[in-house]
Amino acid sequence: MSVTDAEQAVDATRSAMAHSPGTAGYDPSLLRQSGLDPGLDFTNGLRHTMLVVSLLPFALTVAAYLLMPRRTRTAP
């Protein structure tokens, strides 16, 4: 994609957003020209997000268990 084409694409998107702010003026050809694969990019982002969301509470639980001071047992 040339610089001129990119500038025109940005201008078209801005114009579409200005005329109808509820929609972003999505143009699938712009995405294809940029070399992105929306399915693969979205899937990887979702997978990484779910991995972090799933593992973070577990990691915090393990860290709290290991770092919390323990009471010493007293003999009766």
N, CA, C and O atoms as a Maestro MAE file, in Angstrom:
{
 s_m_m2io_version
 :::
 2.0.0
}

f_m_ct {
 s_m_title
 :::
 protein
 m_atom[304] {
  # First column is atom index #
  i_m_mmod_type
  r_m_x_coord
  r_m_y_coord
  r_m_z_coord
  i_m_residue_number
  s_m_chain_name
  s_m_pdb_residue_name
  s_m_pdb_atom_name
  i_m_atomic_number
  :::
  1 25 0.859 -1.168 0.000 1 A "MET " " N  " 7
  2 3 0.000 0.000 0.000 1 A "MET " " CA " 6
  3 2 0.902 1.227 0.000 1 A "MET " " C  " 6
  4 15 1.817 1.335 0.816 1 A "MET " " O  " 8
  5 25 0.646 2.126 -0.895 2 A "SER " " N  " 7
  6 3 1.463 3.332 -0.977 2 A "SER " " CA " 6
  7 2 1.026 4.335 0.083 2 A "SER " " C  " 6
  8 15 -0.033 4.206 0.697 2 A "SER " " O  " 8
  9 25 1.863 5.324 0.275 3 A "VAL " " N  " 7
  10 3 1.564 6.357 1.260 3 A "VAL " " CA " 6
  11 2 0.305 7.116 0.860 3 A "VAL " " C  " 6
  12 15 -0.526 7.431 1.712 3 A "VAL " " O  " 8
  13 25 0.160 7.406 -0.407 4 A "THR " " N  " 7
  14 3 -1.024 8.131 -0.884 4 A "THR " " CA " 6
  15 2 -2.293 7.329 -0.640 4 A "THR " " C  " 6
  16 15 -3.303 7.870 -0.189 4 A "THR " " O  " 8
  17 25 -2.233 6.022 -0.945 5 A "ASP " " N  " 7
  18 3 -3.397 5.171 -0.705 5 A "ASP " " CA " 6
  19 2 -3.733 5.107 0.785 5 A "ASP " " C  " 6
  20 15 -4.905 5.128 1.163 5 A "ASP " " O  " 8
  21 25 -2.720 5.032 1.613 6 A "ALA " " N  " 7
  22 3 -2.949 4.979 3.057 6 A "ALA " " CA " 6
  23 2 -3.576 6.276 3.548 6 A "ALA " " C  " 6
  24 15 -4.496 6.252 4.366 6 A "ALA " " O  " 8
  25 25 -3.083 7.409 3.052 7 A "GLU " " N  " 7
  26 3 -3.663 8.688 3.446 7 A "GLU " " CA " 6
  27 2 -5.120 8.790 3.014 7 A "GLU " " C  " 6
  28 15 -5.957 9.292 3.764 7 A "GLU " " O  " 8
  29 25 -5.427 8.314 1.801 8 A "GLN " " N  " 7
  30 3 -6.808 8.341 1.328 8 A "GLN " " CA " 6
  31 2 -7.695 7.429 2.168 8 A "GLN " " C  " 6
  32 15 -8.846 7.762 2.451 8 A "GLN " " O  " 8
  33 25 -7.153 6.273 2.566 9 A "ALA " " N  " 7
  34 3 -7.929 5.352 3.390 9 A "ALA " " CA " 6
  35 2 -8.222 5.963 4.756 9 A "ALA " " C  " 6
  36 15 -9.328 5.828 5.279 9 A "ALA " " O  " 8
  37 25 -7.229 6.633 5.329 10 A "VAL " " N  " 7
  38 3 -7.428 7.289 6.629 10 A "VAL " " CA " 6
  39 2 -8.451 8.409 6.491 10 A "VAL " " C  " 6
  40 15 -9.327 8.554 7.344 10 A "VAL " " O  " 8
  41 25 -8.350 9.193 5.437 11 A "ASP " " N  " 7
  42 3 -9.315 10.272 5.216 11 A "ASP " " CA " 6
  43 2 -10.729 9.734 5.023 11 A "ASP " " C  " 6
  44 15 -11.691 10.306 5.534 11 A "ASP " " O  " 8
  45 25 -10.851 8.629 4.279 12 A "ALA " " N  " 7
  46 3 -12.178 8.032 4.058 12 A "ALA " " CA " 6
  47 2 -12.762 7.522 5.370 12 A "ALA " " C  " 6
  48 15 -13.958 7.672 5.619 12 A "ALA " " O  " 8
  49 25 -11.931 6.927 6.199 13 A "THR " " N  " 7
  50 3 -12.418 6.424 7.487 13 A "THR " " CA " 6
  51 2 -12.834 7.570 8.395 13 A "THR " " C  " 6
  52 15 -13.871 7.501 9.055 13 A "THR " " O  " 8
  53 25 -12.027 8.621 8.426 14 A "ARG " " N  " 7
  54 3 -12.393 9.792 9.235 14 A "ARG " " CA " 6
  55 2 -13.698 10.403 8.745 14 A "ARG " " C  " 6
  56 15 -14.549 10.787 9.548 14 A "ARG " " O  " 8
  57 25 -13.857 10.492 7.435 15 A "SER " " N  " 7
  58 3 -15.072 11.057 6.871 15 A "SER " " CA " 6
  59 2 -16.276 10.196 7.225 15 A "SER " " C  " 6
  60 15 -17.335 10.720 7.570 15 A "SER " " O  " 8
  61 25 -16.120 8.866 7.142 16 A "ALA " " N  " 7
  62 3 -17.226 7.968 7.476 16 A "ALA " " CA " 6
  63 2 -17.596 8.100 8.945 16 A "ALA " " C  " 6
  64 15 -18.778 8.066 9.290 16 A "ALA " " O  " 8
  65 25 -16.601 8.251 9.815 17 A "MET " " N  " 7
  66 3 -16.878 8.400 11.242 17 A "MET " " CA " 6
  67 2 -17.535 9.748 11.531 17 A "MET " " C  " 6
  68 15 -18.374 9.844 12.428 17 A "MET " " O  " 8
  69 25 -17.167 10.785 10.788 18 A "ALA " " N  " 7
  70 3 -17.749 12.105 11.006 18 A "ALA " " CA " 6
  71 2 -19.218 12.130 10.576 18 A "ALA " " C  " 6
  72 15 -20.040 12.791 11.211 18 A "ALA " " O  " 8
  73 25 -19.545 11.417 9.508 19 A "HIS " " N  " 7
  74 3 -20.911 11.425 9.003 19 A "HIS " " CA " 6
  75 2 -21.830 10.518 9.810 19 A "HIS " " C  " 6
  76 15 -23.016 10.813 9.961 19 A "HIS " " O  " 8
  77 25 -21.298 9.425 10.324 20 A "SER " " N  " 7
  78 3 -22.122 8.515 11.128 20 A "SER " " CA " 6
  79 2 -21.267 7.997 12.284 20 A "SER " " C  " 6
  80 15 -20.656 6.935 12.172 20 A "SER " " O  " 8
  81 25 -21.218 8.742 13.399 21 A "PRO " " N  " 7
  82 3 -20.343 8.361 14.507 21 A "PRO " " CA " 6
  83 2 -20.708 7.043 15.171 21 A "PRO " " C  " 6
  84 15 -19.898 6.489 15.915 21 A "PRO " " O  " 8
  85 25 -21.909 6.525 14.922 22 A "GLY " " N  " 7
  86 3 -22.294 5.253 15.517 22 A "GLY " " CA " 6
  87 2 -21.567 4.077 14.909 22 A "GLY " " C  " 6
  88 15 -21.381 3.054 15.568 22 A "GLY " " O  " 8
  89 25 -21.152 4.204 13.659 23 A "THR " " N  " 7
  90 3 -20.410 3.132 12.990 23 A "THR " " CA " 6
  91 2 -19.057 3.667 12.593 23 A "THR " " C  " 6
  92 15 -18.897 4.866 12.366 23 A "THR " " O  " 8
  93 25 -18.081 2.783 12.509 24 A "ALA " " N  " 7
  94 3 -16.717 3.205 12.213 24 A "ALA " " CA " 6
  95 2 -16.427 3.254 10.728 24 A "ALA " " C  " 6
  96 15 -15.297 3.558 10.345 24 A "ALA " " O  " 8
  97 25 -17.398 2.969 9.876 25 A "GLY " " N  " 7
  98 3 -17.131 2.967 8.448 25 A "GLY " " CA " 6
  99 2 -16.180 1.861 8.064 25 A "GLY " " C  " 6
  100 15 -15.224 2.089 7.323 25 A "GLY " " O  " 8
  101 25 -16.430 0.666 8.559 26 A "TYR " " N  " 7
  102 3 -15.536 -0.473 8.334 26 A "TYR " " CA " 6
  103 2 -15.446 -0.796 6.856 26 A "TYR " " C  " 6
  104 15 -16.462 -0.933 6.175 26 A "TYR " " O  " 8
  105 25 -14.224 -0.918 6.367 27 A "ASP " " N  " 7
  106 3 -13.980 -1.284 4.980 27 A "ASP " " CA " 6
  107 2 -13.070 -2.507 4.973 27 A "ASP " " C  " 6
  108 15 -11.881 -2.375 5.262 27 A "ASP " " O  " 8
  109 25 -13.587 -3.694 4.653 28 A "PRO " " N  " 7
  110 3 -12.774 -4.893 4.714 28 A "PRO " " CA " 6
  111 2 -11.594 -4.889 3.746 28 A "PRO " " C  " 6
  112 15 -10.596 -5.567 3.987 28 A "PRO " " O  " 8
  113 25 -11.697 -4.134 2.657 29 A "SER " " N  " 7
  114 3 -10.578 -4.103 1.707 29 A "SER " " CA " 6
  115 2 -9.367 -3.392 2.305 29 A "SER " " C  " 6
  116 15 -8.232 -3.717 1.958 29 A "SER " " O  " 8
  117 25 -9.591 -2.422 3.200 30 A "LEU " " N  " 7
  118 3 -8.464 -1.754 3.849 30 A "LEU " " CA " 6
  119 2 -7.706 -2.730 4.733 30 A "LEU " " C  " 6
  120 15 -6.478 -2.685 4.809 30 A "LEU " " O  " 8
  121 25 -8.432 -3.602 5.395 31 A "LEU " " N  " 7
  122 3 -7.796 -4.592 6.260 31 A "LEU " " CA " 6
  123 2 -6.988 -5.583 5.431 31 A "LEU " " C  " 6
  124 15 -5.876 -5.950 5.811 31 A "LEU " " O  " 8
  125 25 -7.538 -6.016 4.306 32 A "ARG " " N  " 7
  126 3 -6.804 -6.957 3.445 32 A "ARG " " CA " 6
  127 2 -5.555 -6.303 2.864 32 A "ARG " " C  " 6
  128 15 -4.516 -6.954 2.754 32 A "ARG " " O  " 8
  129 25 -5.636 -5.039 2.493 33 A "GLN " " N  " 7
  130 3 -4.485 -4.348 1.915 33 A "GLN " " CA " 6
  131 2 -3.379 -4.157 2.939 33 A "GLN " " C  " 6
  132 15 -2.205 -4.107 2.572 33 A "GLN " " O  " 8
  133 25 -3.725 -4.052 4.203 34 A "SER " " N  " 7
  134 3 -2.705 -3.862 5.229 34 A "SER " " CA " 6
  135 2 -1.976 -5.153 5.562 34 A "SER " " C  " 6
  136 15 -0.936 -5.120 6.220 34 A "SER " " O  " 8
  137 25 -2.500 -6.284 5.120 35 A "GLY " " N  " 7
  138 3 -1.832 -7.551 5.351 35 A "GLY " " CA " 6
  139 2 -2.254 -8.241 6.628 35 A "GLY " " C  " 6
  140 15 -1.628 -9.221 7.030 35 A "GLY " " O  " 8
  141 25 -3.301 -7.755 7.277 36 A "LEU " " N  " 7
  142 3 -3.773 -8.375 8.512 36 A "LEU " " CA " 6
  143 2 -4.815 -9.433 8.203 36 A "LEU " " C  " 6
  144 15 -5.564 -9.316 7.234 36 A "LEU " " O  " 8
  145 25 -4.858 -10.449 9.020 37 A "ASP " " N  " 7
  146 3 -5.885 -11.477 8.916 37 A "ASP " " CA " 6
  147 2 -6.784 -11.336 10.129 37 A "ASP " " C  " 6
  148 15 -6.378 -11.712 11.229 37 A "ASP " " O  " 8
  149 25 -7.997 -10.807 9.971 38 A "PRO " " N  " 7
  150 3 -8.825 -10.520 11.139 38 A "PRO " " CA " 6
  151 2 -9.160 -11.755 11.957 38 A "PRO " " C  " 6
  152 15 -9.237 -11.674 13.183 38 A "PRO " " O  " 8
  153 25 -9.360 -12.890 11.315 39 A "GLY " " N  " 7
  154 3 -9.685 -14.100 12.060 39 A "GLY " " CA " 6
  155 2 -8.529 -14.549 12.932 39 A "GLY " " C  " 6
  156 15 -8.712 -14.826 14.118 39 A "GLY " " O  " 8
  157 25 -7.352 -14.620 12.359 40 A "LEU " " N  " 7
  158 3 -6.183 -15.083 13.099 40 A "LEU " " CA " 6
  159 2 -5.783 -14.082 14.174 40 A "LEU " " C  " 6
  160 15 -5.492 -14.479 15.302 40 A "LEU " " O  " 8
  161 25 -5.764 -12.805 13.852 41 A "ASP " " N  " 7
  162 3 -5.375 -11.783 14.831 41 A "ASP " " CA " 6
  163 2 -6.351 -11.736 15.997 41 A "ASP " " C  " 6
  164 15 -5.934 -11.639 17.151 41 A "ASP " " O  " 8
  165 25 -7.630 -11.801 15.712 42 A "PHE " " N  " 7
  166 3 -8.637 -11.765 16.767 42 A "PHE " " CA " 6
  167 2 -8.556 -13.023 17.628 42 A "PHE " " C  " 6
  168 15 -8.683 -12.957 18.850 42 A "PHE " " O  " 8
  169 25 -8.342 -14.175 16.975 43 A "THR " " N  " 7
  170 3 -8.274 -15.433 17.711 43 A "THR " " CA " 6
  171 2 -7.084 -15.461 18.649 43 A "THR " " C  " 6
  172 15 -7.218 -15.886 19.796 43 A "THR " " O  " 8
  173 25 -5.932 -15.020 18.194 44 A "ASN " " N  " 7
  174 3 -4.749 -15.001 19.059 44 A "ASN " " CA " 6
  175 2 -4.929 -14.033 20.219 44 A "ASN " " C  " 6
  176 15 -4.548 -14.343 21.348 44 A "ASN " " O  " 8
  177 25 -5.499 -12.873 19.957 45 A "GLY " " N  " 7
  178 3 -5.730 -11.915 21.022 45 A "GLY " " CA " 6
  179 2 -6.705 -12.453 22.061 45 A "GLY " " C  " 6
  180 15 -6.502 -12.282 23.263 45 A "GLY " " O  " 8
  181 25 -7.758 -13.098 21.592 46 A "LEU " " N  " 7
  182 3 -8.734 -13.682 22.512 46 A "LEU " " CA " 6
  183 2 -8.114 -14.823 23.311 46 A "LEU " " C  " 6
  184 15 -8.367 -14.951 24.509 46 A "LEU " " O  " 8
  185 25 -7.309 -15.645 22.660 47 A "ARG " " N  " 7
  186 3 -6.664 -16.762 23.350 47 A "ARG " " CA " 6
  187 2 -5.727 -16.259 24.445 47 A "ARG " " C  " 6
  188 15 -5.732 -16.785 25.557 47 A "ARG " " O  " 8
  189 25 -4.930 -15.251 24.135 48 A "HIS " " N  " 7
  190 3 -4.006 -14.711 25.140 48 A "HIS " " CA " 6
  191 2 -4.755 -14.033 26.291 48 A "HIS " " C  " 6
  192 15 -4.353 -14.141 27.449 48 A "HIS " " O  " 8
  193 25 -5.829 -13.346 25.966 49 A "THR " " N  " 7
  194 3 -6.627 -12.709 27.013 49 A "THR " " CA " 6
  195 2 -7.228 -13.751 27.948 49 A "THR " " C  " 6
  196 15 -7.179 -13.591 29.168 49 A "THR " " O  " 8
  197 25 -7.787 -14.801 27.395 50 A "MET " " N  " 7
  198 3 -8.384 -15.845 28.216 50 A "MET " " CA " 6
  199 2 -7.327 -16.565 29.049 50 A "MET " " C  " 6
  200 15 -7.590 -16.951 30.188 50 A "MET " " O  " 8
  201 25 -6.144 -16.746 28.491 51 A "LEU " " N  " 7
  202 3 -5.063 -17.388 29.237 51 A "LEU " " CA " 6
  203 2 -4.669 -16.551 30.450 51 A "LEU " " C  " 6
  204 15 -4.510 -17.083 31.549 51 A "LEU " " O  " 8
  205 25 -4.514 -15.258 30.256 52 A "VAL " " N  " 7
  206 3 -4.137 -14.372 31.362 52 A "VAL " " CA " 6
  207 2 -5.254 -14.315 32.398 52 A "VAL " " C  " 6
  208 15 -4.990 -14.383 33.599 52 A "VAL " " O  " 8
  209 25 -6.495 -14.192 31.943 53 A "VAL " " N  " 7
  210 3 -7.623 -14.103 32.865 53 A "VAL " " CA " 6
  211 2 -7.776 -15.400 33.662 53 A "VAL " " C  " 6
  212 15 -8.189 -15.367 34.821 53 A "VAL " " O  " 8
  213 25 -7.450 -16.529 33.056 54 A "SER " " N  " 7
  214 3 -7.586 -17.806 33.746 54 A "SER " " CA " 6
  215 2 -6.432 -18.071 34.707 54 A "SER " " C  " 6
  216 15 -6.646 -18.586 35.804 54 A "SER " " O  " 8
  217 25 -5.223 -17.728 34.307 55 A "LEU " " N  " 7
  218 3 -4.054 -18.063 35.111 55 A "LEU " " CA " 6
  219 2 -3.734 -17.041 36.192 55 A "LEU " " C  " 6
  220 15 -3.099 -17.388 37.188 55 A "LEU " " O  " 8
  221 25 -4.149 -15.807 36.029 56 A "LEU " " N  " 7
  222 3 -3.817 -14.773 37.007 56 A "LEU " " CA " 6
  223 2 -4.378 -15.066 38.402 56 A "LEU " " C  " 6
  224 15 -3.631 -14.943 39.373 56 A "LEU " " O  " 8
  225 25 -5.650 -15.446 38.555 57 A "PRO " " N  " 7
  226 3 -6.122 -15.776 39.909 57 A "PRO " " CA " 6
  227 2 -5.378 -16.964 40.519 57 A "PRO " " C  " 6
  228 15 -5.097 -16.972 41.718 57 A "PRO " " O  " 8
  229 25 -5.062 -17.956 39.708 58 A "PHE " " N  " 7
  230 3 -4.319 -19.105 40.209 58 A "PHE " " CA " 6
  231 2 -2.926 -18.684 40.680 58 A "PHE " " C  " 6
  232 15 -2.476 -19.104 41.746 58 A "PHE " " O  " 8
  233 25 -2.249 -17.859 39.891 59 A "ALA " " N  " 7
  234 3 -0.913 -17.386 40.273 59 A "ALA " " CA " 6
  235 2 -0.970 -16.546 41.546 59 A "ALA " " C  " 6
  236 15 -0.090 -16.663 42.400 59 A "ALA " " O  " 8
  237 25 -1.982 -15.711 41.684 60 A "LEU " " N  " 7
  238 3 -2.122 -14.906 42.899 60 A "LEU " " CA " 6
  239 2 -2.410 -15.779 44.121 60 A "LEU " " C  " 6
  240 15 -1.928 -15.492 45.217 60 A "LEU " " O  " 8
  241 25 -3.185 -16.831 43.936 61 A "THR " " N  " 7
  242 3 -3.470 -17.748 45.034 61 A "THR " " CA " 6
  243 2 -2.207 -18.454 45.503 61 A "THR " " C  " 6
  244 15 -1.962 -18.556 46.705 61 A "THR " " O  " 8
  245 25 -1.413 -18.938 44.571 62 A "VAL " " N  " 7
  246 3 -0.159 -19.606 44.915 62 A "VAL " " CA " 6
  247 2 0.794 -18.630 45.596 62 A "VAL " " C  " 6
  248 15 1.434 -18.980 46.587 62 A "VAL " " O  " 8
  249 25 0.892 -17.423 45.079 63 A "ALA " " N  " 7
  250 3 1.789 -16.429 45.681 63 A "ALA " " CA " 6
  251 2 1.333 -16.072 47.099 63 A "ALA " " C  " 6
  252 15 2.161 -15.937 48.000 63 A "ALA " " O  " 8
  253 25 0.033 -15.921 47.298 64 A "ALA " " N  " 7
  254 3 -0.469 -15.604 48.636 64 A "ALA " " CA " 6
  255 2 -0.204 -16.754 49.596 64 A "ALA " " C  " 6
  256 15 0.158 -16.519 50.749 64 A "ALA " " O  " 8
  257 25 -0.375 -17.985 49.148 65 A "TYR " " N  " 7
  258 3 -0.118 -19.147 49.996 65 A "TYR " " CA " 6
  259 2 1.348 -19.208 50.409 65 A "TYR " " C  " 6
  260 15 1.664 -19.499 51.563 65 A "TYR " " O  " 8
  261 25 2.231 -18.936 49.471 66 A "LEU " " N  " 7
  262 3 3.662 -19.034 49.762 66 A "LEU " " CA " 6
  263 2 4.188 -17.847 50.564 66 A "LEU " " C  " 6
  264 15 5.144 -17.996 51.325 66 A "LEU " " O  " 8
  265 25 3.586 -16.685 50.407 67 A "LEU " " N  " 7
  266 3 4.114 -15.488 51.052 67 A "LEU " " CA " 6
  267 2 3.449 -15.143 52.383 67 A "LEU " " C  " 6
  268 15 3.987 -14.343 53.149 67 A "LEU " " O  " 8
  269 25 2.303 -15.728 52.666 68 A "MET " " N  " 7
  270 3 1.607 -15.407 53.914 68 A "MET " " CA " 6
  271 2 2.357 -16.019 55.095 68 A "MET " " C  " 6
  272 15 2.781 -17.173 55.031 68 A "MET " " O  " 8
  273 25 2.522 -15.247 56.175 69 A "PRO " " N  " 7
  274 3 3.167 -15.827 57.354 69 A "PRO " " CA " 6
  275 2 2.240 -16.863 57.998 69 A "PRO " " C  " 6
  276 15 1.021 -16.697 58.034 69 A "PRO " " O  " 8
  277 25 2.842 -17.910 58.492 70 A "ARG " " N  " 7
  278 3 2.065 -18.978 59.109 70 A "ARG " " CA " 6
  279 2 2.205 -18.919 60.626 70 A "ARG " " C  " 6
  280 15 3.230 -18.485 61.152 70 A "ARG " " O  " 8
  281 25 1.168 -19.359 61.312 71 A "ARG " " N  " 7
  282 3 1.219 -19.441 62.764 71 A "ARG " " CA " 6
  283 2 2.034 -20.653 63.157 71 A "ARG " " C  " 6
  284 15 1.975 -21.696 62.505 71 A "ARG " " O  " 8
  285 25 2.779 -20.511 64.204 72 A "THR " " N  " 7
  286 3 3.505 -21.662 64.716 72 A "THR " " CA " 6
  287 2 2.601 -22.404 65.696 72 A "THR " " C  " 6
  288 15 1.856 -21.781 66.451 72 A "THR " " O  " 8
  289 25 2.665 -23.696 65.684 73 A "ARG " " N  " 7
  290 3 1.832 -24.486 66.579 73 A "ARG " " CA " 6
  291 2 2.390 -24.399 67.981 73 A "ARG " " C  " 6
  292 15 3.598 -24.484 68.202 73 A "ARG " " O  " 8
  293 25 1.491 -24.228 68.911 74 A "THR " " N  " 7
  294 3 1.907 -24.204 70.318 74 A "THR " " CA " 6
  295 2 1.469 -25.507 70.976 74 A "THR " " C  " 6
  296 15 0.377 -26.020 70.727 74 A "THR " " O  " 8
  297 25 2.335 -26.013 71.802 75 A "ALA " " N  " 7
  298 3 1.999 -27.270 72.496 75 A "ALA " " CA " 6
  299 2 1.045 -26.978 73.640 75 A "ALA " " C  " 6
  300 15 1.234 -25.993 74.355 75 A "ALA " " O  " 8
  301 25 0.013 -27.813 73.837 76 A "PRO " " N  " 7
  302 3 -0.955 -27.564 74.925 76 A "PRO " " CA " 6
  303 2 -0.389 -27.875 76.294 76 A "PRO " " C  " 6
  304 15 -1.081 -27.715 77.299 76 A "PRO " " O  " 8
  :::
 }
 m_bond[303] {
  # First column is bond index #
  i_m_from
  i_m_to
  i_m_order
  :::
  1 1 2 1
  2 2 3 1
  3 3 4 2
  4 3 5 1
  5 5 6 1
  6 6 7 1
  7 7 8 2
  8 7 9 1
  9 9 10 1
  10 10 11 1
  11 11 12 2
  12 11 13 1
  13 13 14 1
  14 14 15 1
  15 15 16 2
  16 15 17 1
  17 17 18 1
  18 18 19 1
  19 19 20 2
  20 19 21 1
  21 21 22 1
  22 22 23 1
  23 23 24 2
  24 23 25 1
  25 25 26 1
  26 26 27 1
  27 27 28 2
  28 27 29 1
  29 29 30 1
  30 30 31 1
  31 31 32 2
  32 31 33 1
  33 33 34 1
  34 34 35 1
  35 35 36 2
  36 35 37 1
  37 37 38 1
  38 38 39 1
  39 39 40 2
  40 39 41 1
  41 41 42 1
  42 42 43 1
  43 43 44 2
  44 43 45 1
  45 45 46 1
  46 46 47 1
  47 47 48 2
  48 47 49 1
  49 49 50 1
  50 50 51 1
  51 51 52 2
  52 51 53 1
  53 53 54 1
  54 54 55 1
  55 55 56 2
  56 55 57 1
  57 57 58 1
  58 58 59 1
  59 59 60 2
  60 59 61 1
  61 61 62 1
  62 62 63 1
  63 63 64 2
  64 63 65 1
  65 65 66 1
  66 66 67 1
  67 67 68 2
  68 67 69 1
  69 69 70 1
  70 70 71 1
  71 71 72 2
  72 71 73 1
  73 73 74 1
  74 74 75 1
  75 75 76 2
  76 75 77 1
  77 77 78 1
  78 78 79 1
  79 79 80 2
  80 79 81 1
  81 81 82 1
  82 82 83 1
  83 83 84 2
  84 83 85 1
  85 85 86 1
  86 86 87 1
  87 87 88 2
  88 87 89 1
  89 89 90 1
  90 90 91 1
  91 91 92 2
  92 91 93 1
  93 93 94 1
  94 94 95 1
  95 95 96 2
  96 95 97 1
  97 97 98 1
  98 98 99 1
  99 99 100 2
  100 99 101 1
  101 101 102 1
  102 102 103 1
  103 103 104 2
  104 103 105 1
  105 105 106 1
  106 106 107 1
  107 107 108 2
  108 107 109 1
  109 109 110 1
  110 110 111 1
  111 111 112 2
  112 111 113 1
  113 113 114 1
  114 114 115 1
  115 115 116 2
  116 115 117 1
  117 117 118 1
  118 118 119 1
  119 119 120 2
  120 119 121 1
  121 121 122 1
  122 122 123 1
  123 123 124 2
  124 123 125 1
  125 125 126 1
  126 126 127 1
  127 127 128 2
  128 127 129 1
  129 129 130 1
  130 130 131 1
  131 131 132 2
  132 131 133 1
  133 133 134 1
  134 134 135 1
  135 135 136 2
  136 135 137 1
  137 137 138 1
  138 138 139 1
  139 139 140 2
  140 139 141 1
  141 141 142 1
  142 142 143 1
  143 143 144 2
  144 143 145 1
  145 145 146 1
  146 146 147 1
  147 147 148 2
  148 147 149 1
  149 149 150 1
  150 150 151 1
  151 151 152 2
  152 151 153 1
  153 153 154 1
  154 154 155 1
  155 155 156 2
  156 155 157 1
  157 157 158 1
  158 158 159 1
  159 159 160 2
  160 159 161 1
  161 161 162 1
  162 162 163 1
  163 163 164 2
  164 163 165 1
  165 165 166 1
  166 166 167 1
  167 167 168 2
  168 167 169 1
  169 169 170 1
  170 170 171 1
  171 171 172 2
  172 171 173 1
  173 173 174 1
  174 174 175 1
  175 175 176 2
  176 175 177 1
  177 177 178 1
  178 178 179 1
  179 179 180 2
  180 179 181 1
  181 181 182 1
  182 182 183 1
  183 183 184 2
  184 183 185 1
  185 185 186 1
  186 186 187 1
  187 187 188 2
  188 187 189 1
  189 189 190 1
  190 190 191 1
  191 191 192 2
  192 191 193 1
  193 193 194 1
  194 194 195 1
  195 195 196 2
  196 195 197 1
  197 197 198 1
  198 198 199 1
  199 199 200 2
  200 199 201 1
  201 201 202 1
  202 202 203 1
  203 203 204 2
  204 203 205 1
  205 205 206 1
  206 206 207 1
  207 207 208 2
  208 207 209 1
  209 209 210 1
  210 210 211 1
  211 211 212 2
  212 211 213 1
  213 213 214 1
  214 214 215 1
  215 215 216 2
  216 215 217 1
  217 217 218 1
  218 218 219 1
  219 219 220 2
  220 219 221 1
  221 221 222 1
  222 222 223 1
  223 223 224 2
  224 223 225 1
  225 225 226 1
  226 226 227 1
  227 227 228 2
  228 227 229 1
  229 229 230 1
  230 230 231 1
  231 231 232 2
  232 231 233 1
  233 233 234 1
  234 234 235 1
  235 235 236 2
  236 235 237 1
  237 237 238 1
  238 238 239 1
  239 239 240 2
  240 239 241 1
  241 241 242 1
  242 242 243 1
  243 243 244 2
  244 243 245 1
  245 245 246 1
  246 246 247 1
  247 247 248 2
  248 247 249 1
  249 249 250 1
  250 250 251 1
  251 251 252 2
  252 251 253 1
  253 253 254 1
  254 254 255 1
  255 255 256 2
  256 255 257 1
  257 257 258 1
  258 258 259 1
  259 259 260 2
  260 259 261 1
  261 261 262 1
  262 262 263 1
  263 263 264 2
  264 263 265 1
  265 265 266 1
  266 266 267 1
  267 267 268 2
  268 267 269 1
  269 269 270 1
  270 270 271 1
  271 271 272 2
  272 271 273 1
  273 273 274 1
  274 274 275 1
  275 275 276 2
  276 275 277 1
  277 277 278 1
  278 278 279 1
  279 279 280 2
  280 279 281 1
  281 281 282 1
  282 282 283 1
  283 283 284 2
  284 283 285 1
  285 285 286 1
  286 286 287 1
  287 287 288 2
  288 287 289 1
  289 289 290 1
  290 290 291 1
  291 291 292 2
  292 291 293 1
  293 293 294 1
  294 294 295 1
  295 295 296 2
  296 295 297 1
  297 297 298 1
  298 298 299 1
  299 299 300 2
  300 299 301 1
  301 301 302 1
  302 302 303 1
  303 303 304 2
  :::
 }
}
